[in-house]
């Protein structure tokens, strides 16, 4: 049985601070780079994991960001 480790506490705090200060795009870049380097996955997999994380942890902020992007 695989054990899910999740993100380190420091990474979770960084992402939370970035998102709460309106930097969801920067938080996404940080998480994407972390996934690529730590888990040695391709860009597509890292992008899916990044979106899944934000949909689970910050759905309101992600929806607000998507709405803002759609208006542009």
C-alpha distances in whole Angstrom, upper triangle without the diagonal:
4,7,10,13,15,19,21,23,26,25,25,28,30,29,30,33,34,33,35,38,38,36,33,34,34,31,29,31,29,26,26,27,24,22,24,24,21,19,21,21,24,26,25,22,23,25,23,21,24,25,22,22,26,25,23,25,28,29,33,33,32,34,37,36,36,39,41,40,41,45,45
4,6,9,12,15,18,20,23,22,21,25,26,25,26,30,30,30,32,35,35,33,30,31,30,27,26,27,25,22,22,23,21,18,20,21,17,15,18,18,21,23,22,19,19,22,20,17,20,22,19,19,23,23,20,22,25,27,30,31,29,31,34,33,33,36,38,37,38,42,42
4,6,9,13,14,17,20,19,18,22,24,23,24,27,28,27,29,32,32,31,28,29,29,25,24,26,24,20,21,22,19,17,20,20,16,15,18,18,22,23,23,19,19,22,20,17,19,21,18,17,21,22,19,20,24,25,29,29,28,30,33,32,32,36,37,36,38,41,41
4,6,10,12,14,17,16,15,19,20,19,20,23,24,24,26,28,29,27,24,25,25,21,21,22,20,17,18,19,16,14,17,18,14,13,17,17,20,21,21,17,16,19,17,14,16,18,15,14,17,18,16,16,20,22,25,25,24,27,29,28,29,32,33,33,34,37,38
4,7,8,11,14,13,13,16,17,17,18,21,22,22,24,26,27,25,23,24,23,20,19,21,18,15,17,18,14,13,16,16,12,12,16,16,20,21,21,18,16,19,18,14,16,18,16,14,17,19,16,16,19,22,25,24,24,27,29,28,29,32,33,32,34,37,37
4,7,9,12,10,9,13,14,13,15,18,18,18,20,23,23,21,19,21,20,16,16,18,15,12,14,15,12,11,15,15,12,12,15,16,19,19,19,16,14,16,15,11,13,15,13,10,14,15,13,12,16,18,21,21,20,23,25,24,25,28,29,29,31,34,34
4,6,8,6,6,10,11,10,12,15,15,16,18,20,21,19,17,18,17,13,14,15,12,10,12,13,10,10,13,13,10,11,15,16,18,18,19,16,14,16,16,12,12,15,13,10,13,15,14,12,15,18,21,19,19,22,24,23,24,27,28,27,30,32,32
4,5,5,6,9,10,11,12,14,16,17,18,20,22,20,18,20,18,15,16,17,13,12,15,14,11,12,15,14,11,13,17,18,21,21,22,19,17,19,19,15,15,18,17,14,16,19,17,15,17,20,23,21,21,25,26,25,27,30,30,30,32,35,34
4,5,5,6,9,10,10,12,14,15,16,18,20,19,18,20,18,15,17,18,14,13,17,17,13,15,18,17,15,17,20,21,24,24,25,22,19,21,21,18,17,19,18,15,16,19,17,14,16,20,22,20,21,24,25,24,26,29,29,30,32,34,34
4,5,5,6,9,10,11,12,14,15,17,19,17,17,18,16,13,15,16,12,12,16,15,12,15,18,16,15,17,20,21,24,23,25,22,19,21,22,18,17,20,19,16,17,20,18,15,17,21,22,20,21,25,25,24,26,29,28,29,32,33,33
4,5,5,6,8,10,11,12,14,15,17,15,14,15,13,10,12,12,9,8,12,12,9,11,14,14,12,15,17,18,20,19,21,19,16,17,18,15,13,16,16,12,13,17,16,13,15,18,20,18,18,22,22,21,23,26,26,25,28,30,30
4,5,5,6,9,10,11,12,14,16,14,13,15,14,10,12,14,11,10,13,14,12,13,17,16,15,17,20,20,22,21,22,19,16,17,18,14,13,15,14,11,11,14,13,10,12,15,17,15,16,20,20,19,21,24,24,24,27,29,29
4,5,5,6,9,10,10,12,14,13,13,16,14,11,14,15,12,12,16,16,14,16,19,19,18,20,23,23,25,24,25,23,20,20,21,18,16,18,18,14,14,17,15,12,13,17,18,16,17,21,21,20,22,25,24,25,28,30,30
4,5,5,6,9,10,11,13,11,11,13,10,8,11,12,9,10,13,14,12,15,17,17,16,19,21,22,23,22,23,22,18,18,20,17,14,17,17,14,13,17,16,13,13,17,18,15,16,20,20,18,21,24,23,23,26,28,27
4,5,5,6,9,10,11,9,8,10,9,5,8,10,8,8,11,13,11,13,16,17,16,18,20,20,21,19,20,19,16,15,17,14,11,13,14,11,10,13,13,10,10,14,15,12,13,16,16,15,18,20,20,20,23,25,25
4,5,5,6,9,10,10,9,12,11,8,11,13,12,11,15,16,15,17,20,20,20,21,24,23,25,23,23,22,19,18,19,16,14,15,15,12,10,13,13,9,9,12,13,11,12,16,16,15,18,20,20,21,23,25,25
4,6,5,6,9,8,9,12,11,9,12,14,12,13,16,17,16,19,21,22,21,23,26,25,27,24,25,24,21,20,22,19,16,17,18,15,13,17,16,13,12,15,15,12,14,18,17,16,19,21,20,21,24,25,25
4,6,5,6,5,6,9,7,6,9,11,10,11,14,15,15,17,19,20,20,22,24,24,24,22,23,22,19,18,20,18,14,16,17,14,12,16,16,13,11,15,14,11,12,16,15,13,16,19,17,18,21,22,22
4,5,5,5,5,8,8,6,9,12,11,12,14,16,16,18,20,21,22,23,25,24,24,22,22,22,19,17,18,17,13,14,15,12,10,13,13,10,8,11,11,7,9,12,11,10,14,16,15,16,19,20,20
4,5,7,8,12,12,10,13,15,15,15,18,20,19,21,24,25,25,26,28,28,28,26,26,25,22,21,22,20,17,17,18,15,12,15,15,12,9,12,11,8,11,14,12,12,16,17,16,18,21,21,22
4,6,8,11,10,10,13,15,15,16,19,20,20,22,24,25,26,27,29,29,29,26,27,27,23,22,23,22,18,19,20,18,15,18,18,15,13,15,14,10,13,15,13,13,16,17,16,18,21,21,21
4,6,8,9,9,12,14,14,15,17,19,20,22,24,25,25,27,28,27,27,24,25,25,22,20,21,20,17,17,19,17,13,16,17,15,12,14,12,8,10,13,10,9,13,14,12,14,17,17,17
4,5,5,6,9,10,11,12,14,16,17,18,20,21,22,24,25,24,24,21,22,22,19,17,19,18,14,15,17,15,12,15,17,15,12,14,14,10,11,14,12,10,13,15,13,14,17,18,17
4,5,5,6,9,10,10,12,14,15,16,18,20,21,22,23,22,22,19,19,19,16,14,16,15,11,11,14,12,9,12,14,12,9,11,11,8,7,11,10,8,10,13,12,12,15,17,17
4,5,5,6,9,10,10,12,14,15,17,18,20,21,22,20,20,16,17,18,15,12,15,15,11,11,14,13,11,14,16,15,12,14,14,11,9,12,12,8,11,13,12,11,14,16,15
4,5,5,6,9,10,11,12,14,15,17,18,20,20,20,19,17,18,18,15,14,16,15,12,13,16,14,12,16,17,16,14,16,17,13,12,16,15,12,14,17,15,15,18,20,18
4,5,5,6,8,10,10,12,14,15,16,18,19,18,19,16,17,17,13,12,14,13,9,11,13,11,9,13,14,12,11,14,15,12,11,15,15,12,14,17,16,16,19,21,20
4,5,5,6,9,10,10,12,14,15,16,17,16,16,13,14,14,10,9,11,10,7,8,11,9,8,12,13,12,11,13,15,12,10,14,14,11,13,16,16,14,18,20,19
4,6,5,6,9,10,11,12,14,15,16,15,14,12,13,14,10,10,13,12,9,11,14,13,12,15,17,16,15,17,18,15,14,17,17,14,15,19,18,16,19,21,20
4,5,5,6,9,10,11,12,14,15,15,15,13,15,15,11,11,14,12,10,12,15,12,12,16,17,15,15,18,19,16,15,19,19,16,18,21,20,19,23,25,23
4,5,5,6,9,10,10,12,13,13,14,12,13,12,8,9,11,9,6,10,11,9,10,13,14,13,13,16,18,16,14,18,19,16,18,21,21,20,22,25,24
4,5,5,6,9,10,11,11,10,10,8,10,9,6,6,9,8,6,9,11,10,11,14,16,15,16,17,20,17,15,19,20,17,17,21,21,19,22,24,23
4,5,5,6,8,10,10,10,11,9,12,12,8,10,13,11,10,13,15,14,15,18,19,18,19,21,23,20,18,22,23,20,21,24,24,22,25,27,26
4,5,5,6,8,9,10,12,11,14,12,9,11,13,11,10,14,15,13,14,18,18,17,18,20,23,21,19,23,24,21,22,26,25,24,27,29,28
4,6,5,6,7,7,9,9,11,9,6,9,10,8,8,12,12,11,14,16,16,16,18,20,23,21,19,22,24,21,22,25,26,24,26,29,28
4,6,6,5,5,7,7,10,9,6,9,12,10,10,14,15,14,16,19,20,20,21,23,25,23,21,24,26,23,23,27,27,25,27,30,29
4,6,5,8,10,11,14,12,10,13,15,13,13,17,18,17,19,22,22,21,23,25,28,25,24,27,28,25,26,30,29,27,30,33,32
4,6,8,11,13,15,13,10,14,15,13,13,17,17,16,18,21,21,20,22,25,27,25,24,27,29,26,27,31,31,29,32,34,33
4,6,9,11,13,10,9,13,13,11,13,16,16,15,18,20,20,20,22,24,27,26,24,27,29,27,27,31,31,29,31,34,34
4,7,10,12,10,9,13,14,13,14,17,18,18,20,22,22,23,25,26,29,28,25,28,30,28,28,31,31,29,31,35,33
4,7,8,6,6,10,11,10,12,15,15,16,18,20,21,21,23,24,27,26,23,26,28,25,25,29,29,27,29,32,31
4,6,6,6,9,10,11,12,15,16,17,19,20,21,23,24,24,27,26,23,25,27,24,24,27,28,25,27,30,29
4,6,5,6,9,10,10,12,14,15,17,18,20,21,21,22,25,23,20,22,24,21,20,24,24,21,23,26,25
4,5,5,6,9,10,11,12,14,16,17,18,20,21,21,24,22,19,21,23,20,19,23,23,20,22,25,24
4,5,5,6,9,10,11,12,14,15,16,18,19,20,23,22,19,21,24,21,20,24,25,22,24,27,27
4,5,5,6,9,10,10,12,14,15,16,17,18,21,20,17,20,22,19,19,23,23,21,23,26,25
4,5,5,6,9,10,11,12,14,15,16,16,19,17,14,17,19,16,15,19,20,17,19,22,22
4,5,5,6,9,10,11,12,14,15,15,18,17,14,16,19,17,16,19,20,18,20,23,23
4,6,5,6,9,10,11,12,14,14,18,17,14,17,19,17,17,21,22,20,22,25,25
4,5,5,6,9,10,11,11,12,15,14,11,14,16,14,14,18,19,17,19,22,22
4,5,5,6,9,10,10,10,13,12,9,11,14,12,11,15,16,15,16,20,20
4,6,5,6,9,10,10,13,13,11,13,16,15,14,17,19,18,19,23,23
4,5,5,6,8,9,13,12,10,13,16,15,15,18,20,19,21,24,24
4,5,5,5,6,9,8,7,10,12,11,12,15,16,16,18,20,21
4,6,6,5,8,9,7,9,12,12,11,14,16,16,17,20,21
4,6,6,10,11,10,12,14,15,15,17,19,20,21,24,25
4,6,9,9,9,12,14,14,15,18,19,20,21,24,25
4,6,6,6,9,10,11,12,14,16,17,18,20,22
4,6,5,6,9,10,10,12,14,15,16,18,20
4,5,5,6,9,10,11,12,14,15,17,19
4,5,5,6,9,10,11,12,14,16,17
4,5,5,6,9,10,11,12,14,16
4,5,5,6,9,10,10,12,15
4,5,5,6,9,10,11,13
4,5,5,6,9,10,11
4,5,5,6,9,10
4,5,5,6,9
4,5,5,7
4,5,5
4,5
4
